[in-house]
Amino acid sequence: MRHAVLAPGGIGALVAAALSRAGREVVLLIRPRSLRSYPGRIQVESAVLGSFAVEVDAESLLSRAVDVLWVTPKATALDAAIGLAPPAQVGRAAVVPLMNGIDHVARLRGRYELVVAGAIRVESERGPDWVVHEMTPFIRVELGPGGEEVAGELRSAGVDCTTRANEAAVLWEKLAFLAPVALTTSALGEPIGAVRHDPCWSALLERAQAEVVAVASAEGVQIDEDALRSLHAAVPEATQSSMQKDVAAGRQPELDAIAGPILRRGARYAVDVPVTRELVALVARRVAAAR
């Protein structure tokens, strides 16, 4: 299959490099200013895939036929990024977002013919030198209905990928894990270990978790809260969420993408989410202070 990767940061560059190493045709879609500094190759340092470098084509506007369009920008950059992949050129290619949040799926379905919901669990960062550091001992991708052939492509590249019939579960299970960690670490400005070891912050983490589980349930997705607690407990002490890193660096965080679905669906289903609201307010204050 032929692949295009839209706005490749830590996630997109990792996927592009893995697929290219597996012999797939891959092109990166990068805005013109970034394209000028792209060295033509991606260096990967991965706990799962090892150390390797691979040459990958790049362009600033999709000009070739592809079978898969991977959508990988931060949610805050989606509107700017999708202009690089015109619907007429994408055609019937499978559009697979690997982004935080939920609402982007409907946004993409308003633009493209075939969208396959996806979620990835990994910690991966790309520097301006196009060196990708993947730190977790796993790279796990889940795809919704229609993703079977695409999943095979990822597995051939060494990435653990499964498909599920319940698209909402794919999205909400990731959000239920991500949101409490991202919001508490960003509001406190410390790694997850500091959240766990402070009784007040630990209680906020657990209550935020309970809120997103309740909202997911109202949406028809049942999440095992005990299993979720176990996943949170397994996160290494020094872990900083990507939202926390964005806030600290003065970048716009994915606050609406991660907390917005909880707040909006909570209001829709009359599920009160006071801790999520409180954490959002605390993060917003940190963002304002950093400017």
C-alpha positions as CSV (number, residue, x, y, z in Angstrom):
1,M,0.0,0.0,0.0
2,R,1.0,3.6,-0.6
3,H,1.1,5.9,2.4
4,A,1.1,9.6,3.0
5,V,1.7,11.0,6.5
6,L,0.2,14.4,7.3
7,A,2.1,16.8,9.6
8,P,4.6,14.2,11.0
9,G,5.7,15.0,14.5
10,G,6.8,12.3,17.0
11,I,4.0,10.0,16.1
12,G,3.8,10.6,12.3
13,A,7.6,10.4,11.8
14,L,7.8,7.2,13.7
15,V,5.0,5.6,11.7
16,A,6.4,6.9,8.4
17,A,9.9,5.6,9.2
18,A,8.6,2.2,10.3
19,L,6.5,1.8,7.1
20,S,9.3,3.0,4.9
21,R,11.8,0.5,6.4
22,A,9.3,-2.2,5.8
23,G,9.4,-1.4,2.1
24,R,6.2,0.6,1.7
25,E,6.0,3.8,-0.4
26,V,5.7,6.7,1.9
27,V,5.5,10.5,1.5
28,L,5.5,13.1,4.2
29,L,3.2,16.1,3.9
30,I,5.0,19.1,5.4
31,R,4.2,22.8,5.3
32,P,6.6,24.7,3.0
33,R,8.7,26.4,5.7
34,S,9.3,23.0,7.4
35,L,10.0,21.3,4.1
36,R,12.9,23.6,3.4
37,S,14.7,22.3,6.5
38,Y,13.8,18.6,6.1
39,P,17.0,16.6,5.6
40,G,15.3,13.9,3.5
41,R,15.7,11.2,6.1
42,I,14.4,10.2,9.5
43,Q,16.6,8.8,12.2
44,V,14.8,6.6,14.7
45,E,16.0,5.7,18.2
46,S,13.3,3.3,19.5
47,A,12.9,1.0,22.4
48,V,10.7,-1.2,20.2
49,L,12.0,-0.8,16.7
50,G,15.7,-0.3,17.4
51,S,18.0,2.3,15.9
52,F,17.8,3.0,12.2
53,A,17.7,5.7,9.5
54,V,15.6,5.8,6.4
55,E,15.1,8.1,3.5
56,V,11.5,9.3,3.1
57,D,10.1,11.5,0.3
58,A,8.3,14.8,1.3
59,E,6.2,17.4,-0.3
60,S,4.1,20.4,0.7
61,L,0.9,19.3,-1.2
62,L,-0.2,15.8,-1.9
63,S,0.4,15.2,-5.6
64,R,0.3,11.4,-5.9
65,A,-2.2,8.6,-5.4
66,V,-2.1,7.0,-2.0
67,D,-4.0,4.2,-0.3
68,V,-3.7,5.5,3.3
69,L,-3.5,9.1,4.7
70,W,-2.2,9.1,8.2
71,V,-3.3,12.3,10.0
72,T,-0.9,13.0,12.8
73,P,-0.7,16.7,13.8
74,K,-1.5,18.1,17.2
75,A,-5.2,18.9,17.4
76,T,-4.3,22.6,17.5
77,A,-2.7,22.3,14.1
78,L,-5.3,20.2,12.3
79,D,-7.0,23.0,10.4
80,A,-3.7,24.2,9.0
81,A,-2.4,20.8,8.2
82,I,-5.4,19.3,6.2
83,G,-4.9,21.9,3.5
84,L,-1.9,19.9,2.4
85,A,-4.1,16.9,1.6
86,P,-7.0,18.1,-0.7
87,P,-10.0,15.8,-0.7
88,A,-10.0,15.4,-4.5
89,Q,-6.4,14.1,-4.4
90,V,-7.0,11.8,-1.3
91,G,-10.1,10.3,-3.0
92,R,-11.1,7.0,-1.5
93,A,-7.9,6.5,0.4
94,A,-8.3,5.4,4.1
95,V,-7.8,8.5,6.2
96,V,-6.5,7.3,9.6
97,P,-6.1,9.9,12.4
98,L,-3.7,9.1,15.2
99,M,-4.6,12.1,17.3
100,N,-5.6,12.9,20.9
101,G,-9.3,13.4,21.6
102,I,-12.5,12.4,19.8
103,D,-14.0,15.3,17.9
104,H,-11.4,15.3,15.1
105,V,-13.0,12.2,13.6
106,A,-16.3,14.0,12.8
107,R,-14.2,16.9,11.5
108,L,-12.3,14.7,9.1
109,R,-15.5,12.9,8.0
110,G,-16.9,16.3,6.9
111,R,-13.9,16.5,4.5
112,Y,-12.9,13.0,3.4
113,E,-14.8,10.0,2.0
114,L,-13.4,7.2,4.2
115,V,-12.2,7.8,7.7
116,V,-11.0,5.0,10.0
117,A,-10.8,6.0,13.6
118,G,-7.5,5.2,15.3
119,A,-5.7,5.5,18.6
120,I,-2.0,5.0,19.4
121,R,-0.3,4.5,22.8
122,V,3.3,5.5,22.7
123,E,5.7,8.2,23.9
124,S,7.5,9.5,20.9
125,E,9.2,12.8,20.2
126,R,10.8,14.3,17.1
127,G,13.4,17.0,17.2
128,P,14.1,19.7,14.5
129,D,16.9,17.5,13.3
130,W,14.3,14.8,12.4
131,V,15.6,12.4,15.0
132,V,12.7,10.5,16.6
133,H,13.0,9.2,20.2
134,E,10.5,6.5,21.1
135,M,10.8,5.8,24.8
136,T,8.0,3.3,25.8
137,P,8.5,-0.4,25.7
138,F,5.5,-0.7,23.4
139,I,3.9,0.9,20.4
140,R,0.2,-0.1,20.3
141,V,-2.3,1.0,17.7
142,E,-6.0,0.3,17.7
143,L,-8.2,0.9,14.6
144,G,-11.9,1.0,14.2
145,P,-14.1,-0.7,11.6
146,G,-12.6,-0.8,8.1
147,G,-9.0,-0.8,9.4
148,E,-8.1,-4.4,8.8
149,E,-5.9,-4.0,5.8
150,V,-4.2,-0.9,7.3
151,A,-3.5,-2.9,10.5
152,G,-1.7,-5.5,8.5
153,E,0.6,-2.8,7.1
154,L,1.5,-1.6,10.6
155,R,2.1,-5.2,11.8
156,S,4.5,-5.8,8.8
157,A,6.4,-2.7,10.1
158,G,6.8,-4.1,13.6
159,V,4.0,-2.1,15.2
160,D,1.4,-3.9,17.4
161,C,-1.9,-3.1,15.8
162,T,-5.4,-4.5,16.4
163,T,-8.9,-3.7,15.0
164,R,-12.1,-3.4,16.9
165,A,-15.7,-3.3,15.9
166,N,-16.6,-0.5,18.4
167,E,-15.1,2.7,17.2
168,A,-16.3,4.7,20.2
169,A,-14.5,2.3,22.6
170,V,-11.2,2.8,20.7
171,L,-11.5,6.6,21.2
172,W,-13.0,6.8,24.7
173,E,-10.6,4.2,26.2
174,K,-7.6,6.2,25.1
175,L,-9.2,9.4,26.3
176,A,-10.0,7.9,29.7
177,F,-6.4,7.0,30.2
178,L,-4.9,10.2,28.7
179,A,-7.1,13.0,30.1
180,P,-6.6,12.5,33.9
181,V,-2.9,12.2,33.5
182,A,-2.6,15.1,31.1
183,L,-4.8,17.5,33.1
184,T,-3.2,16.7,36.5
185,T,0.4,16.8,35.4
186,S,-0.2,20.1,33.4
187,A,-2.1,21.7,36.2
188,L,0.5,20.8,38.8
189,G,3.4,21.4,36.4
190,E,5.1,18.2,37.6
191,P,5.6,14.6,36.4
192,I,3.0,11.9,37.2
193,G,5.1,10.7,40.2
194,A,4.5,14.0,42.0
195,V,0.8,13.7,41.3
196,R,0.7,10.2,42.8
197,H,2.7,11.1,46.0
198,D,0.6,14.1,46.9
199,P,-2.7,13.0,48.5
200,C,-4.6,16.0,47.2
201,W,-3.4,15.6,43.7
202,S,-3.8,11.9,43.7
203,A,-7.4,12.3,44.8
204,L,-7.9,14.7,41.9
205,L,-6.5,12.2,39.5
206,E,-8.9,9.5,40.7
207,R,-11.9,11.8,40.6
208,A,-11.0,13.0,37.1
209,Q,-10.7,9.4,36.0
210,A,-14.2,8.6,37.5
211,E,-15.7,11.5,35.7
212,V,-14.4,10.5,32.2
213,V,-15.5,6.9,32.9
214,A,-19.0,8.2,33.8
215,V,-19.2,10.4,30.6
216,A,-18.0,7.5,28.5
217,S,-20.7,5.3,30.0
218,A,-23.4,7.9,29.1
219,E,-22.0,7.7,25.6
220,G,-22.5,3.9,25.6
221,V,-18.9,2.9,26.3
222,Q,-18.3,0.8,29.4
223,I,-14.7,1.2,30.7
224,D,-13.2,-1.1,33.4
225,E,-12.2,1.5,36.0
226,D,-10.1,-1.0,38.0
227,A,-8.1,-1.8,34.8
228,L,-7.8,1.9,34.1
229,R,-6.3,2.5,37.6
230,S,-3.8,-0.3,37.0
231,L,-2.7,1.4,33.7
232,H,-2.3,4.8,35.5
233,A,-0.3,3.1,38.2
234,A,2.0,1.6,35.6
235,V,3.0,4.9,34.1
236,P,6.7,5.6,35.1
237,E,7.2,8.2,37.9
238,A,9.1,10.6,35.7
239,T,6.6,10.7,32.9
240,Q,5.5,14.2,31.7
241,S,2.4,14.4,29.6
242,S,2.7,16.1,26.2
243,M,0.3,18.7,27.4
244,Q,2.5,19.5,30.3
245,K,5.5,19.9,28.0
246,D,3.5,22.2,25.7
247,V,2.5,24.4,28.6
248,A,6.0,24.6,30.0
249,A,7.4,25.5,26.6
250,G,4.8,28.2,26.0
251,R,3.1,26.3,23.2
252,Q,-0.7,26.0,22.8
253,P,-1.8,22.8,24.5
254,E,-4.4,20.4,23.3
255,L,-6.7,21.4,26.1
256,D,-10.0,21.5,24.2
257,A,-9.2,18.3,22.3
258,I,-8.5,16.3,25.5
259,A,-10.9,17.9,28.0
260,G,-13.5,19.3,25.6
261,P,-15.3,16.0,24.9
262,I,-15.6,15.3,28.6
263,L,-17.0,18.8,29.3
264,R,-19.4,18.9,26.3
265,R,-20.7,15.4,26.6
266,G,-21.0,15.8,30.4
267,A,-23.3,18.7,29.8
268,R,-25.2,16.9,27.1
269,Y,-25.9,13.9,29.4
270,A,-26.2,15.8,32.6
271,V,-23.1,14.1,34.1
272,D,-21.4,16.6,36.4
273,V,-17.6,16.8,35.9
274,P,-16.4,19.4,38.5
275,V,-12.9,18.1,38.8
276,T,-12.3,18.2,35.1
277,R,-13.6,21.7,35.0
278,E,-11.3,22.7,37.9
279,L,-8.2,21.1,36.2
280,V,-9.0,22.8,32.9
281,A,-9.1,26.2,34.7
282,L,-5.8,25.5,36.4
283,V,-4.1,24.5,33.2
284,A,-5.6,27.6,31.5
285,R,-4.0,29.8,34.2
286,R,-0.6,28.2,33.6
287,V,-1.0,28.8,29.9
288,A,-1.8,32.5,30.5
289,A,1.1,32.9,32.9
290,A,3.5,31.4,30.4
291,R,2.7,33.9,27.7
